[in-house]
């Protein structure tokens, strides 16, 4: 170090100035990099499962309970199971008339009767992230109806597995409360119930199959997260509860977010004493 100092002091003014300028630039770059790293805050992400029309009959996880839950969570942004090409019309109808008539979105009371009113009340952002299209849904419906006749044994296996999953969820008390729907056992039972459907039909259904549709949902969710990376936001990903286990698996592949559960989100995001 002493030798370096002596060399700098005894070299020409121009060269010495160049070296000092380089050193200052390097220090500035290091400082800026350090500041950027310190400023990055991973978004906290919760995948919240809903019951779609089931909220209208549920006594423990109905629309009132869902509304109270969302108020408690008070997210910064919600990424939800609404197709991007349907959102503007649905939101415009709600803001203008207080009622959603858009044919796809109106099927989801968790959005039309809970999410949209709370977004106006609380001011959080809604980002539509569903990959479903009408053509995809129509093609799936037609294929499943045909396979009930041409592939009866496989259809029976698929239907029985899903019915058995519903029965197990109800028997375990996991299907009618927010805590139950977000219990790890719920995801395990659903994954088992969907295994025959995914194994037997997913490849033939293509974009509308269980494998690909969840990948496409996750791609839209990931794109929205990419746009908001490092801001330290509280992000809700709201999809039908049977999608929850697969979305959590796919989002767990990211290393720039903190994927949390419902209990953690309520502790962190809710009102603090």
Secondary structure, DSSP 8 states (H G I E B T S, - for coil): -HHHHHHHHHS-HHHHHHHHHHHHHHHHHHHHHHHHHHH-B-EEEEEEEE-GGGGGT-SSSSHHHHHHHHHHH--SEEEEEEEHHHHHHHHHHHHHHS----TTGGG-HIIIIIIHHHHHHH--EEEEEE---HHHHHHHHHHHHHHHHHSHHHHHHHHHHHHHHHHHHHHTT-SSSHHHHTSHHHHHHHHHHHHHHHHHHHHHHGGGSHHHHHHHHHHHHHHHHHHTTTB--EEEEEEEGGGHHHHHHHHTT-SSEEEE-HHHHHHHHS---
